[in-house]
Amino acid sequence: MQRAAYCARFGFLGLWLLGPLSLACADEATSPPANPPLSAEALSLQGFGAQNGLCLEWGDGCSVCLRDDKDAAHCSTPGIACQPAAIACRREKTK
């Protein structure tokens, strides 16, 4: 009986000491990142657009990217089960 009381006292003491620490760690783990990382597909589509400045429209069979008048790229979101293919330019600037 005495051993159970001893364990109960130190168990509560441990919770009292470590409880705030575990809550602080939980807050850090659940907070979203400030800038969510881009997926590998988005990076590769953006990279293709950056390397091919004359391309106005390009895609990989899942997403399509278009370049606007200010040379900014805008890409669609791929479908959930889409398997991307090789990225290809679909339309280039005319001189």
Secondary structure, DSSP 8 states (H G I E B T S, - for coil): -HHHHHHHHHHHHHHHHHHHHHHHHHHHHHS--SS----HHHHHHHHHHHH-TTEEEEE-SS-EEEE-TTS-EEE----TT------EEEEE---
